Amino acid sequence: MRENGVMINGLTERNAAPVKTAEAQETRFAENISNLVPRKAKPPQRPVNFVAPGSTALPAFISSGGTKAPQAEPERMLTAQPWPSISRTEAQHTQSKRKVAADVLFDSFASGGRVSTNHFFETLWCSGILRTDPRIKDCYALMKKLQDSDGAVDMNTFQRCVTGFVSFILKAVQGRFVIPDFCMFAEETQKLFIKCKQLSSVEEKEDRSKASGKWGISICTVDGQRLSLGDWNEPCVLGEIAWPLVYGLAVDQLGVDHVHRHVGVEEYAKYESPFTLSKQGVPHTPLTETGAIICASLLQQLTLRQVTEEEEKFESVLNIVRRLCNKEHANLNCTSYQGLKEDIIRLHALSFYLQEKKCFPEANDINATLDLLLQCMSTEVTCESGAALAATLANGGLCPMSGDQVLSSSAVRSTLSIMQVAGMNDYSRKFHFKTSMPAKSSSSGIVLTVVPGVLGITCWSPELDVYGNSWRAVHFCEELVSVFQLHSFDIRTPFRQVLFYRQWKVESEGYQIMNILLAAYRGDLQSLRRYFLSGADVNAVDYDGRSALHVAASEGRLEVIKFLMESTGANCTLKDRWGNTALQEAIRCNQGPAVQLLTKYTDYKEML
């Protein structure tokens, strides 16, 4: 059983803003920290608020196309700076902002002027990021290569390794991912996973596979946070899950109106004959055998990359699937493909029926269409690569790890809508009622589920119920929605019943002070660092005049004291309502090591 190392709580807006490319994020970050100064350049002050939104200036004029925009005077145009110089200046300015941010990041992790590589990256792994994540693996490899024998780096080395990745790293350590508290989320998810694993089948459940007992899940958020449990690395074929992908590719290439001239968007009950069309004379939905055949015929006629060979056409489709999966495990399973070809008579019968009813586009090759469809259905993935695919759909077609816009947002919207209507066979309406999530199941036991704007889930268990769905996966998804309040229509729920999974909120000053003091009391260094990097004032006091340093001193939290004094510039001379400083508080509480540490810092302050 594999997890993402440490666990973390989770929290964000369901409809989060679309993920932007790394360059766009870095540019926005550079705008937001225009007033940022390294701690060593000035006396310690209130830290910079990285999460405050940058100001946006309106253009000097707005033209609707009917009015000509005002033109600059000729002499001013002659003296204007050339564009290459402006671009160069802006790039240099952005680079300098990254370096300044890297310095502040160094100060928050440094101890004795050096940063422990293991300690620094453990904080990132705690946020749900994997070591193999393409957004951070180069930084990790470089810092590991340049670290000293004691596993630490100095400021120059740290800046060299981190500067190009600073916006991504700050987003992780500030808790601005879609699930910033990934620990709690992972703990609760693991409990649900174990609970589902221990479930036994009931009367309506049928075991249709020799691999009964296999159970794996993988979750990937729209920020690329990963969690995999159980048999997540077992390869399994997509089967019917390929149908919405084929439909999505067809919509992306041809447009939704063109595709739906040949296939409908209605529900389709299993008890109806497959030789039944809608009132418009087309298959009811793309997620039936007849609908999938029509979508495959549309896709087969496209000249993807100007190829004509059928094998090359499937390679083009497979490459798109791999991009959806972040180029993780996605290959053709030849054994499954040959097995499906042996049972192709049924699909041929349906195809000839569709041809007789004139459902196909013109000049259709039935053999080529069915061959492409069977190859897509025989594509093999793991739960982990399937979760990356689901997260790409949850992110509007943009792969969270690679930043690759694989499908258009309109194609993804249509795909998720179809999955919500008819993705779980005859159980679709009940599943939608309980979860509101778009999902698609397969006879191989996979269930791919999407929470738009939040995460994607792939579950696999070969034991199926009477609807042809993996009953463990269905139960897990329903429980997950219940625990984390992921239902789209959970608009008002009692506060005590909600386990917050959404983004860490901008809190009022009172709540912020309470959280800082509570983190100091518990010795929660990670939360303190997150509050500091997000702009919280570590010298803020409660109604008794006690700061975080007072609380840490009274509890003997040495690591917290070192962090507050060395990294944040906390004021050790602040007095509470009884006139005690942090040092006097440590003496009062008989915290010997804390007394020695604070004495050293107090003496150093007096010498300055």
N, C-alpha and C positions, 0 to 999 in steps of 0.2 A: 504494500500500500504506500502510495507516494503522495506527499503533500508539498506545498510550496514553502517548506521550512517553517517559518514562524507565522503566526496568524495575526490578523488585524481587523478592527471594527470597520464598518462600512456605512456611507451616508451620502446621496446627491439628489439633485433634481432629476425626476424621471425623464423630462424632456431637456436634457442637457444640450448646450450648444454643440454644434458639430465639431468634431476633432479637426484641428488644422494641421498643416504640415509643420515640420520641425522649424523651417525658416520663418514661417508666419508666427509661430509661438515665440521664437527668439526675438523677432522684431517687436512683438507686443510686449514682451518682457522688458526689452530695452527701453520702451516708452514708459513703463510703469516704475522704473527705478532711476529716473533721471536725477533724483536728488540723493542717490545712495552714495555714501562715503565710507571707506574702510574704517574700522574701529580704531586702528592705530594712527590714522591721520589726524584725529581730533580726540579730545577727552571723551570718555564713554558717555553716551547719551542714549535717549530712547531709540531703539532699533527701527530700521526702515520698514515700512509696511509694504511688503511685496505684493500683497493681494488686493491693494486698493486699485480700482480700475483706473486706467489712464484716461486723461481727457482727450476728447476727439474734437477737432476743429472743423467747422462747416466750410465748404468752399466759398469763395468770394461771390460766386453767382451760381444760379441753377438754371440751366437751359433745357427747355422741352424739345428743342429741335427747330422750333419755329422762329426763334430769335437768335441772331448771330451773337456769339460770345464776344465780349469786349476785347479788343486787340491792344497789345502793348505798343507804346510809341516806338518808332524806328530807332531813335538814338539809344533808348534803353535796351532794345533788343540787341544792338550792336555791342553794348558793354556787358551783357549778361554772361554769367559764368557758363562754360560749356558743360553739357550733361555728364560726360565722363568724370569731370572733376567733382561735380556734386555727388555722383554715385560713390566715388572713391571716398569723399569726406564722410558721407553717411555710413559707409561700411566701416571706416575707421572709428567713428563715433560708437557704433553698435558693438564693435570689438572691445573698445575700452570699457563699455558698460558691462560686458560679460566678465571682463577681468576684475572689475570692482565687485561684482556679485560673487565671483569665485573667492575673492579675499574675505568677504563677509561669511561665506560658507565655510572657509577654512577656520576662521575665528570661532565658529560655533562648534567645531569638532576638535579643535586643537587642544593639546595638553602639553605644556612645556615647549611650545613652538613647533610641534609635530603632530601629524594626524595618523592614527593607526588605520591601515588599509582595511583590515578585517572589520574593525568597528564601524568604519564609514560605510562599507558595502552591506554590512548586516542590516543597517537602517534601511537601505534600499530594498534588500530582499524581504524585509518585514512588510513592506508596502505591497507585496504581491508580485513584484517583478522577478523574472527568472534570470539566471546568469547568462542564458543564451539569447536574451532579448537583443535584437539587432540595434536597438537605440542606445544600449549601454555597454555591450560586450567589448567594443573597442576601447572604451575608457577603462573598463575593468582589466583587460589584458595589458594595457600600457602601464597602469599604475602598479600592477603586480610585477611587471618587468622592471620598473624603475625603483621599486621600494628597496629600502636598506635591509640589512640582515635582521634587524629587529622588527621588520614588517611595518615600518612607518615611513612617511615622506615629509619633506619640508615644504615651505610655502611655495617656492618656485616650481618644484616638481608637481605639487598638487594643482597649481594653477595651470601648468602645461597640460595635465591630464584631463582637467575638468572643464576648462573654458568652453570648449565646443559643445558640451552637454549640459551646461549649467541650468538652462530653462527646464529641461526634463527632470534633472535631479532636484531642483527646488520645488517643482510641482509634487514630487514624491515626498520629500521631507516635510513640506508644509501641510501635507494632508489634503491636497487639492485634487486627488484622484476621485473617480466616481464612487469608489468605496475606500475612503481613507483609513477607516478603522478595520482593516482587513482581518485582523486577529479574531475579533468577535464574530465576524461574518464566517470565517473559516471554521471556528469552533462549533458554531451552531449548525453549519452545513455538514460537518463531520458527524455530529450527533444524528442528523437526519439520515445520512448515508448508512450509518451502522444500524439504525432502526429499520430502514428498508431492507438491509441485507439479512436481518434476522426474521423478516416476515416469511411466512409459509403460504403456499398457494391455497386458494379456496375453490369452491365448486366451479366458478365461472372461468377459472384460469386453466389454460391448457399448455403443457410443455411440448413444444414442437421442435425442440433442438436437442442435440446430443450434449451440448455444452451448458446444460442447466447448472445453475450455481454461479456462473460468471456474472459479475456486477461491477461496472465501472462508470465513473462520471468525470467530466472535466468542465470547468467554468472559465470563461475568458470575458473580462469586462471591456468596455469601449476604450479604456485607457491601457489595455494590455496586461491587466493583473490576472494571474493564472492560479488555479487550484485544481489539482487532479487527485482522485482517490480511487482505490480499488484496481480493477483490471483496465485502467485507462489506456494502456499501451497495446492492448490486443487489437490486431487489424480486423476490420469487418467491412463488408461491402455496403455501399449506400443504398442499393435497391431502390425502393419507391421514393427515397429522399432526393434522388436525382431528378425527379419530375419537376418540382418547383424551381430547381436550378436551370433545367432546360428551358422552362417557361421564362424565367428571369433573363436568361441570355437572349432569347428571342425578342422579348419586349425591349431590352437594351439596344438591340441591333435594328429592329423594325418599327418600334413604337407600339404603344398599348392598343391604339385604335386598329392598326393593321392586324395584330395578333387576334384580337377579339372579333374580327370578322369571321374567323375560322373556329373559335372555341368560346364557350360561355363562361360565366362567373357564378353559376348556381351551385347549390348543394346537390349531392348525388347519393342516394341511399343504396347500400350494398345489395338489398333484396331486389332492386330493379335489374332488369336484364342489361348486360353491357351493350346489347344491340338496340339501345334506346337513345334517341337524340332529344334535344330540347325542342321547344316549339319553333325555334328559329332554324331547326335543321342542322345544328352543330352539337358537338359533345358538350355535356353540361359544364365541365370544369377541366382545367389542365391537370388536375390531380386524380384522374382516372386513366385507365389503359388507353381508351380512345383519345382522350385529351392529350395525353403524353405523346401518342403517335403523331397527332397533328402538330404539336409544338416541335417535335423532332424533325418532322418534314419541313417546317419553316426554317429551322436551324440548319438542316442539311443543304438547303438550297442557297444559303448564304456563302459567298466566296470569302470565307475567313482567310485573310492573308493571301488571297488570290491562289488558293490551293484547289486541286481537283481530285487528288487521290483520297479515298475514303479514310485510310489510316491517318493521313495528314490532317484531315478535318477533325477527327477525334483528338489528335494531338493538340490542335488549336483549342478545342473545348477543354481538354485536360489541363492545359496551361492556365486557362482562366480559373479553373477550379483550384489549381495550386496557388495562384495569386490570392484567391479568396481565403485559402488556408495559411497564408503567410509562408508559402513554399515549404510547408511541412509535409508529413506523410500523405501522399495521394497518388496512387498508382492503379493500373489496370490489373485486376485479378483474373488471370487467364482461365483458372479452373471454374470460377463462377461464370465467366463469359461462355465457355464451352457448354456448361450445364444449362444455361438459359437458351442457347441456340438449339439444344436438343428438344426443348419444349416450345419451339417458336410457332407451331401450327396454330395455336390459339390467336397469337398476334397477327398472323397472316390472315386468318378468317376475319378478324376485326378490321384489318386494313382493307381487304377487298369490299367489306360492307361499307366502309367510309368512302371508298372510291366509287362504289355504285351510287351512293347518296351525294356524290360530288362535293365532299367535304374538304378534300385535299386542294392545295394550290395547284396551279397548272404545272405540267411536265414533272410530276412527282415520280421518283424511283422508290417503290415500296421496299425492295430489298436493301437499298442503301439507307433508307430511313430507319428500318428496324435494326440494322446493324449498328448505326450510330446510337440509337436508344439503348440497345443491350450493352454496348460498351460503356455508356454513361452509368447505367445501373450496376455494372460490374466494377466501378471505380471503388478502390479500397482506401479507407481512412482509419485513423484511430480516434478515440474520444478526444484527445488533445487537439489534433488537427481539425476535427469536426467542430470543437468549441471555438477555434479561431475563425472558422468559416461562419459560424453563427454570430460571433461578435462583429464580423465584418458586415453582416446583414443588419445587426442591431445598430451599427454605426453609419447607416445610410450608404453602404457600398464601399466605404473607406476602411482599408485594413488597419487596425489600431497599431500594429507593430511596424509595418513597412511604410505606412502613409500613402499607400497606393490606392487610388480611386478606381476600383475594379469595375463596379457597376454604377450606373447613374442612380441618383436618389429616387427618381420616379420609377425606375424599374424595380428597385428594392421595395418601394411602397406597394406596388402592385403585387409583388411576390409575397410579401408578408400578409397582405389582405386575403390572397387566395389561401395561404396556409391557415389563416384564422377561420376561414369559412369551411374548408374541407380537408384539413391536413391530418386529422386523427380518425379517418374513416367514419363509421356510424357513431363514434363517440365524440365527434367534433363539437357538436352543440353543447354537450354536457361539459366537455373539457373547457370550452370557451366560457361557459357560465361560471365554472369554478376558478379559472385562472386568468382569463382574458388575454392569454399569451398566444401569439402565432406559433404553431408547432407542426411538425411532420414526422410521422412514424414510418417504420419499414418492417417488412416481414423478417428481416435479419435481427431484429431486436433493438435497433437504434431509434432513439427519439431525439430530434433536434428541435430545441426550443429557443425562442428569442424574446428578450425583454427590451423593446425598442428604447434606445438611448441609454441603456444600463449595461446589459450583459447578454451573452449567449451561452447556452448549456447544451452539451451532448451527453446523453445517458445511453448505456448499453447493457441489456440483459436479454438473453435469448428466449426467456420464458414469456409467452404471449397469452393474452386473454382472448375472449370470444370475439372481440372487435379487431383482432390482429395487431394490437399494440402491446408493447412491453409493459406489463402491469406494475413492475417495480419502478420503472421510469415515470409512469403516469402518477403513481402514488408520491414519488419523490417531488415531482414538479408541483403537485397540489399542496403538499406540506410546505415546500419552500415559499410559495406564494402566501400561505397562511402565516408563517413565522415572520417573514420580512415585509408583510403588507405590500406586496408587489402588484396586487390587482389594480387595474386601471381605474376602477370605480371606488377605490378606497379613499373617498374624499374627506370624510370626517370619521375618525375613530377615536375612542377614549385614549388619552395620553398614556396611561399606564400599560395599555395593551400593545403599544407600538414599539418594536425594537428598531431603532433608527438605523437605516442603511444608507441614507442619503448624505450628501456632502456636508462636511463640517461647516456649521453656519457662522456667519459673522455675528458675534455675540455682543450684548450690551456690556458696558464697562463692569457692572457688578458681577455678571456671570464670568467675565474674563478673569477678574481678580480671584473669584472663588476657584476657578479651574487651575489657575497658577498656584495658589496656595495648596490646593489638594494634591497637585502633582508633586510639589516639594515635600509634602507630608508623606506621600507614598514612595518617594524616591524615584518617580517616573521621569527619567531623564529624557526619554524620547518625546514625551508630550511637552515637556518644558522647552525643548529645542524647537518643536513645531510652533508653539505659541510665540517664542522669541522671533523666529524667522518670519512669522506672519504679522509682526508688528506690535505684539503685546509689550506693555511696560513692566519689566521685571521688578521695578522699584515701587509698583503700585501697592497700596496698603489697604487693609480692611478697616472696619470701624474701631478696632483696638490699636490701629497704627502698626500692625505687624505685616512685614513684607515676607516674600518667599524665603529670603535669607534667614529671617527670624525662625520660621517654621523648620527649615532644614537644620538650623543650628540646634534647636530644641530636641529634634529627633535624631541628631547625629548622622545625617545623610552627607557623607564626605564627598561623594561624587557630585551631588547636587551643588554643594558649596563650591567645589572647584569649578564647576561649569558656570555658576552665577558670577563668580569673582573673575575668572580668567577669560570667559568668552562673551559675557553680556555686559560687563562693567557695572555690576550691582553695587549699590552704595552700602558699605558696611558700617557707616556712621549713623544711619537712620535709627531713631528711637521710637519705641511704641508708647502707648498711653501711660505706662508706668516708668518711662524714662530709661528703658533698657535697650542697649544695642544688641546686635546678633551675638557678639562675643559674650556679653553679660548674660544673655539667655542661655548660651551653651554652658556657662559656669553654673548658672542656677539649676540646670537640669543634669549636672554631673556628666557631661559628654566630653570626656578627656581628649580624645583625638580631634574632635571638632574645635575644642578650645585651642589646641596647638596650631591647627590649620588657620583658624581665624586670627590668632595672634600674629602669625607670620604675615598674613595679608594686611592686618591693621598697621603693623610696624612699617611695612613697605609703603602704605598709603601716607603715613606720617613723614616718611623720608622724602616723598615727592614734593 
